Amino acid sequence: MIQVVNLEKSFSTQTLFKDVTFTIGRGERIGLVGRNGTGKTTLFKILLGEEHEDKGQIVIPKNYKIGTLKQHLQFSYDTILKECASVLPPESSFDEYKVEKMLMGLGFTLSDFSRPPSDFSGGYQIRLNLAKVLLTEPDCLLLDEPTNYLDIVSMRWLAKFLKEFKGEVVLITHDRGFMDEVSTHIMGIWRQNLIKVRGNSEKYFEQLIAEEEMYEKTRVNIDRKRKELEGFVARFKAKASKATQAQSRMKMLEKMSGLEELAAIASLDFSFHYKECPGKVLLELKDLSFGYSAEKLVSDLNLTVQKGDKIAVIGKNGKGKSTLLNLIGRELTPQTGSVHYNTNTLTGHFGQTNISRLNMQKTIEEEITEADSKMSVQKARNIAGTMMFSGDLSQKKISVLSGGERARVLLGKILARATNLLLLDEPTNHLDQDSVDALIDELVEYEGAAIVVTHSEDFLRRFANKLIVFQHGKVEFLPYTYEEFLQKIGWEEEDQDKKSQGKSDKISRADAKRMRSEIIMERSRALSPLKKSMEKLEEQIVKDEVSATKIEEKLVNEASSLDGKEIAELSQKLGVLKKTIDESFEKLTEITMDHDEKFSSYENKLKELLDI
């Protein structure tokens, strides 16, 4: 449990939050929400001791361990197995099966275990970081956008893991579906304050709207009352008969504090510029193939894209999703096959290569204007404003922008251009939840076709009516929604996990004896202190009950010979003993339940080994 009381933090003239008080309760999994720049990551840094609060108090129990996911990691060992095993505590240094299970859950294979961390892509190095955090068995996990580098299969595994995690979790993510699946509570930074709600994001936003409406009603009522009082004073302050009442109302006015009108919160306003395309077909792929080596990423793909198609490209990282989008967008030339566009097809392409092509020396306004030579300066500024670069912000150079801000500039260029086919490669990565929702809503309403690479299951469920799936070593087009795909086909890794459980066990058969011995030793270390505490409490309860019985007997048998003072002292002593006995019984019950739960867990582990 973590308690935060009256927390305040400011940078220069900007106050992120003030008088913030909340508790992270036992077993709670909290989704932390708020617009970009409201202080979510700063709050994490304060909890970790990496940033100092201006005011307030943070109470963290002794020996309470907080684990966090770092975006950058230095590796010290020559294999990923050794790298991850290095974080195990000394008493568990030989429990490599824990490391193996964790790595396989995050998408690594047995053959990967002997490879150096440097062999893996940035996304997989982030997974190694996550594995190291989880293996330290923290009491609380602070996860800042943990899904950014994970594919769908790994995200599904992580969601399952976090739901089963016994400690506390505080999670920042732009993926509302992932957050709602994992979280028991939603906590949001809003207008420098904090609101915490039990339930999902929908309940949180319902309460937020209700509080905003209540504030506004109160403000209007106060303003109306103030005007009434001012009117009365103005009319009657000069009249002797009403002077006393006027003075009374003037005092009321002086004491009455008004409420400021709530400022509008800036948000992205997506509105793609659609242009009608004669004919139904916008694009055709025929026998499309491409690869960077002898192994093809895309092979013999056929696809027809029509007006209104909302196609999601899904699959594990590194399988060719972005490559396919670049082939469709003519950023790459296919090795075989063809990409044929309707002559009236107008595309808007959002991808990493496009972001990198922004001119670092140009301003935001100049980059957006470049998208359409006929565009007026005012229209370019309006589009910059919808991308949250209003006023003088539109004059900032691309070179000083963050990665997320550059992504918004590219989206602004697409909004400025007439299109009827959108090609978007993970467009939500740098957007907050409100902006993601706005983008999805606009894509659903967009009259043209859209092909989107995404790892967000919430995005998939709301957007896609067709799929391009990279799986089973190939890519295929499926006329399914995502739910239909899960029901009819599903992810191969999840099927393999179920089917190959026996196979994985067989691989570990040679180590079964060693693992059994390790589990028994671990069980002994875990249960021994609990047994000692139980025995000590039982002995103390027996001792206190004997003392209590003696006092009761003395009060009954010698009541007539004892004076009032002595009776009072004995009665007080008896009351203290009975309270102590009750408290000891409560502690004994808690420890016994903990002992039985852990004992059952170890018994299940031993039983699983017997089944190998």
N, C-alpha and C positions, 0 to 999 in steps of 0.2 A: 504494500500500500504506500502511495506517495500523496502527501498533502501539500497543497500550494495555497498560500494565504496572502491576499492583497498585493499580488505581483504587478510590477510596473516596469516597462522598458521603453526607452526612447532612443532614437538616433538623430542627432542634430535637432532640427525643429519638428521631426516626425515622431509622434507617439504611436507605437505599435499597439500596446494594450496598457490598461491601468485598472488598479483595484480588482485584479482577476483572482478569483478563489475557486479552487476545485479539488476534488479527490480522485485519484486513480485507485478504485477499490479492488479488493482481492478477486482475481479471476476475470476482471473486466477486459474486454477488447474494444478499444476506443478508436473510432475513425475521426481524425482531426481534419476539419475542413475550414476553408476560408479562401478569399480571393488571393491571387498572387500578390506578394508584398505585404500581407497583413501580419506576418510574423510567425508562421507555423514552424519554419526551420529554426528561427531564433529561439522559440520556446523549447525546441528539442535541445539546442545547444546549452540553454540555461539549465535544463534538467540534468545534462551530462557534465555540467561544471566547466564547459568550454566558453561560456559567455556569462558575464555577471549581470544580475538584475539590478535595476536602479533602486527599487524598493521591494519590500515583501519578504516572505519567508518560505523556504522549501524544506519540508521535513521528510527525510528518507530514512527508513529503519536501518539499524546497524547490520552489517553483513548482507544488505540487500544489493543484489547485483543487477546492473542495467547493461544490456547489450544493444549495440546499434550497428547498422549497416553503413559502412563507409563506401563512398563511390570510388576511392582510389586506394590501392593496396600494394604494399611492397612484399615480394615473396622471398623466402630465405632457404627453401629446400628444393631438391632436384626432382621431386615427384609430387603430384597433387595429394597422394595418400599421406606422405610424410608431412607436407605442408599443413594439411588439416589436422593430422594427429598431434601436431605440435601444440595445439591449444588445449588438449585434454589435461585435466589435473593429474598430478603425479600418481595418485592411487588408481587412475583409470588409463594410464599411459599404454597399457597393452590391449585396451578394448578397441582394436582396429575394426571390429565388426560394426561398431557404432558409426565410425567414419564411412565405411563402405556403404552402409544402409543410407546414410545421409546423402552421400554423393550420388548414389544410384537414384534416389528420390528426386534429385535436382537435374537428372538427365544425363549423368556421366555413365559410361560403361566400364566393365571390368578391365578392358584393354586400356582405358584411359588412366587407370590408377598409377601406372608406372611412367606416365608422360610428365614432363616438366610443366609448371603453370604457364610459362611463357609461350607454350605451343598453342594456347587457347585464345579465342577471340575475346574482345573486351566484355561481351555479354557473359561468356562462360567464366571469365575471371571474377565478375561480380557474383556469380553463383558460388564460386569458391569462397569469396568473402562471406556470403550468407551462410554457407556451411560452417565456416569457422565460428561465426557468431552463435549459431544454434548449438554447436558442440560444447560451448562453454557453459551451457545450461543456465542461462540468466533467469532471474526472477521476473524481469520486465524487458520487453523488446521495444525499442524505438525504431521504426522502419520508415524512412523517408523515400517515397517513390520506389519501393522494391520491385515493382513490376516493369519498370522502364526497359529492362534488358532481358526480360523473360518471355519465352513464347507461350502459347496457350496451354500446352501440356504442362509445362513447369508452373504456370500460374495456377492451374487447377490443383496441382500437387501442393503448392505453397498454401493455398486457401484451406485445403484439408488439414495440413500440418498445423496452421495457426488456430484453426477451430479446436484442435485436440491439445494445443499447448496449455499446460497447467498454470502458467504464470499470467502476467498482465501484458497487454500489447497496446501500443499507441501507434497508429498507422496513418501516414500521409500518402494519399494516392489520388490521381486524377480519374481513376477508373471506379466510377460509382458502383457498378455491379460487383466488382471484387470487394470493395469496402463494405457494402451491405451484406455480402455473404459471410464475411469474416467477423464483423463488429457486433458487439452487444449494445454499445452506446455510440452516439455521434456527439462530438464536441466541436463547436465552431467559434472562431474568432470573427466577430462582427461588430463594426463600429467601435473598435478598441475595447470591447467587452467580450465575455465568453459565455456561451450557452451550452449546457450539457443535457442531452435527452436520451432516455433509454429507448432503444429501438433503432430503426433504420433511418436513412437520410430523408425519406419522405416525411416521417414524423418530426424530424428536426426542422425541416423547412416549413412544415405546417405551423409549428410553434413559433418560429421566427416571424412568419407572416402575421400570426395572431398578435405577437408582442408589438410589431411595427404598427399594426392597425390600432391597438389599444393606446399606444403612445400618441399617435396622430389624433385620435378622438379626444384624449386628455388635453393635448395642446390646443385644439380648436375650442374646447370648452373653457379652458383658462383664458384664452384670448377673448372669447365672447364675454366672459364674466368681467375681465379687465375693462373692456369697452363700455360695458354697462355701468361700472363704477365710475369710470372717467366721465361718462355722460352725466351721471347724477351730480358729481362734484362740480362740473362745469355749469350745470343749470342752477344749482342751489347754494353754492358757497357764499354768494353775496346776500342771500336772504337770511335775516336774523332767525326766523322760525325754523329754518332747516340747517343752520350753521353747525349745530352739534352733530347732526347726522352726516353732513358733508365732511366734517373733520374725521369722524369715525371711519368713513369710507376711504378717505385719504390715507389713514393709517393702514387700512386693509391693503390698499394699493402698494404702499411702501413694503409691506411684508410679503406680498404676493410675488413669487418668482415665476417668470414665464418659462416655457420650454421652447428651445430652438427648433426651427423646422428641420426635419431630417434632410441631410444632403443626399443628392442622387448618387448612386454607386455606379461607377463606370463599368461597362460590360461590352463584350464583342457583339457586333450586330451583323451577322452573316446574311448576305443577300446576293447570291450569284446572279450574274447578268446572263440570262438564258436567251439564246437566239434559235428560233425554229429551224429545223433541218428537214428539207423535203425528202421523203422516203423514210421507210421504217428502219433500215439497217444503217448504223453509224460506222461500224467497223467489222472486219472479218479477218480472223487468223486462220491460215491454212497450212497444216503440217509443219507448224513452227518448231524449230529445234535450235538450241544454243547451249554451249558449254565453254568453260575456260580451260578444260583439259579433255582427255578422252572420255571422261564421264560427263554425260549431258545433264545440265540442270533442268532444261526444258526439252522435251522430246515429243514430236509429232502431235502438237496441241492444235486442236481445231475449236474455234469459238466464233459465234456471231453475237454482236452486241447491238441491241435495239433500244430505241427511245424508251425510257422508263426502267431499264434494267439497273438494278442496284446490286452490284457484284462485289463480294468480299474475297480477297486472296488470303488464304490461311495456310498455316503449316509451321513446322519447327524452324528455328533460326538457321541460316546458312543453306537453305534448300533451294533458293532461287526466286523468292517472291519479289524482291526489289528488282532483280534482273529482269523478270517478266514484265514488270511495269515499265522499265527502261526500254525494253524491246517494243512494247506497245507505243510508248511515247517517242520512238525513233531516236532514243539516246544511244541505242546499240543496234547493230545490224545482225539479223538472224543468219545463222550458218546455212540453214535450209528452210524452205517454206517462205511464206510471205505475210506481210501486214498490209491489208488493203483498207483504205479509208474512203468513205463517201466524200465526194469533192466539197460538200458543204459542212463536213464535220469540223468543228472548232474545239480544240482541246485546251484544258487548263491542267498543267502538270505540277504537282507538289511532291518534291523528292529531295534527298540530301544533295544530289548533284546540282539541282536547281538553286538550292539555298547557297551553296558555295560559289555560285556564279554571280551573286549580287555584287555590284560594284562598291568596294569598301569606301571609295572617296565620294560617293554620291549621298545625298540626303534621302530620307524616307520618301519625302514628297517627289523627288526627282525619279526615284526607282519606280514608284507607282505610276507616275506620268508616262514613263517609258513603255508601259504595258499597252497604251493606246495613244497614238500620235495626235488624235483628234480631241483628246481629253483636255478640258479646261483645268486651270490651276485650282479653282474652287472645288471642282469635283474630286480632284486628287486629294485635296485637304479633307474633304468630307469622308472619303474612303479611309484615309489615315486615321481620322477620328473614330470610325467604326472599329478600327484595329487598336484602339486605345492609345493613339498618338495624336491627341488633339492639340490645337494651338501651336505653340512654339516647339512642341515635341516632334512635330513633323519635319523640323529642320535639323534633327540630329543625324549625324553621319552613320552609315551602316557599320563602320569600323568600331564604333563605341558601343554597339548593341550586343546584348547577350544572345546566346543561341536561340532561346525562346522568342526573343523580340525579333530576331531575323526571320524566324519561321512565320511570325505574324505579318511581317512585311511581304513575304512571298505569298501568303494567303491574300493579302490586300491586292497584290498584282493580279492574282487570279480573279478576284472580285471585279477588278477594273476592266477585265477582258471579256468580250462576248464569247460564250462557250455553249456547247451542247453535250460535251463529254469531259468528265473530270477524272483525272488520274491522281490519286492521293496516296502517298506512302507514309503510313503512320502519322497522320496529321494532328493527332491529339497529344503527342508526347510532351509538348511544352505548354499545354493549355490547362487552366484550372477547371474544376468540375462544371461551373456555370457555363464557361465557354465551350466545353465539350458538348454539353446538352444543346447549346444554341447551334453548334455545327451539325450535330446529328439531326436535329429538327429541320434545319435548312436542307440537308442532303435528302431527307425523306420527301420533302416537298418539291425538290428540284425536278423540273420537267424533263430534263435530259437524262443521260445515263451517267453512272459513276462506277468506277472500279477503284476499290480502296483496300490497301494492305493494312490489317489491324490485328492486334493480339487481344483486344478487349472483347470479352464475351457479351458485355452489356451493349457495346456498339453493334456487334454482330446480330444480336437478337432484335434490336430496334431498326436496323438498317437493311440487312441483306435479304434479297429474295432469290439470289443465286450464288453459287460458290465456285471458286477455283481452288482446289485442294492439292497441296504438296504432301504426299504420303505414300507409303509402300514403295519408295524409290521411284515414283513417277508423279506427274502432274495431270489432273483431270478436271474437266468441267462437270459440275453437278447442278441440276435444276432444283436445288433444295434450299430451304431456309436452314439456319444453323441448328435449330431444334430437330428438324427432320434428319439432318446429318448425324446428330448425336444418337437419335433413335435407330436409324437404319444402318449406320456404318460405325461411327465412333472413332476415337483416336487409337491408332495401332499400339502406341506405347502403353496405354491403359489396359488394353486387351492382353498385351504381352506380359504386363505385370501380374495379371490374374493367372494366365496360362503357365507362365514360367516360374511361378512361386516354388513349385516342386523342383524345377531345374536349378534355381538359385540355391535351394537347400542342398541339393546334391553336390553342388560345387563346394559348399561349406561342410560337407560330411566329414572330411578329414580333420576339420577344426572343431567338430561338434564336442569332442571330449574336452578340449581346451576351453571352449566357450562355456560348457556346463560348469567347469571348475571356476571360471571367472565370475559367472552369474552367482554361484553359491557364495563365493568370497564377497562379492558386491552386496548380496543379500545380508550376509552377516554384518558387514560394515554399516549398512543402512538400518537394520533392525535392532542391533545390539544396544545402541543408546536408548531406543524407544522401550525395549524390554527393561533396562535398568531404571528408567523413569517410572514405568508402570509398577515395578516391584517396590520402588522407594515410596511412591504414592500410596500403594496398598498398605505398606507397613505403617505409614504415617496415619492413614485413615483408621486402622485398627487401634493404634496408640491413642488417637484423639477420641475415638468412641469409648474406649475403656475409661479415659479421664472424664468424659461427659457422664457416663453411667455412674461413676463414683460421686460426682457432684449432685446428680439427681437423687441418688440414694440418701446422701447426707441431708439434702433439703427436705426429703420426705420424713426420714427417721428422726431428725434432730430439729425439726422446725420450731418446736416449743422452747428449746433451750438456746436457740440462736437469737442474737439481737438484730434489730432492723438493718443496721449498717452491714453486718456480716451476710445477711440474706441478700441484700442488694449487690454486694460484691460477688457472691457466688452465682447469683442469677446473671450478672453481667458477664462473668467468666464463662458460664454455660452458653450464653448467647454467642459469644465470640467463637467458642469451640464448634458449635453447630454450624455457624457461618463458614468456618474454616473447613469443616467436613464436607459441606455442600460444594464449596469451591474446589476441593480436592477431587470430589466425585466428577465434577464437570471437566476438570483437566484430564482425569483418568479416562473419561469417555472419549474425549478428543484424541488423546494419544492412542487409545485402543483402536479407534476407527482408522487413524492414520497407519497404525501398525498392520491392521488387517488388510487395508487397501494395498499397501506395499507388498505384504506377504503374498496376496493373491496375484499381484502383477508379476512377481518373480516366479511364482508357481506356473503361471501361464507361459513365461519365457522358457522354463525348464521343460514344460509339456511340449512346446513347439520343437525343441531340440530332439525330444524322444521320437517325434513324428518324422524326422529326417531319414 
